[in-house]
């Protein structure tokens, strides 16, 4: 993998948000869940779609704090416009486990 500079890393804006609404996204090519995430007063609410159905259902995501890249351009995912990219790690089977703080933190905080 190519090395990047610290300045390159600082260009990626990763923030913490709280899922305020989630619903199944059955129209997606692969099973997914639509999420609306509150990133606090500065960034507000953003939406995304994520293939996280192996470990989560819509109801279990509401209230969860997650990390997301907030400075990618919006991306059309089927009929849904995704505004952020939630972050996760693969489990032993390659299924996504979302990344978030292990204690509650203020919304909108930037990863550093």
Secondary structure, 3 states (H helix, E strand, C coil): CCCCCHHHHHCCCEEEEEEEEEEECCCCCCCCEEEEEECCCCCCEEEEEECCCCCCCHHHHCCCEEEEECCCCCEEECCEEECCEECEEECCCCCEEECCCCCCCCCCCECC
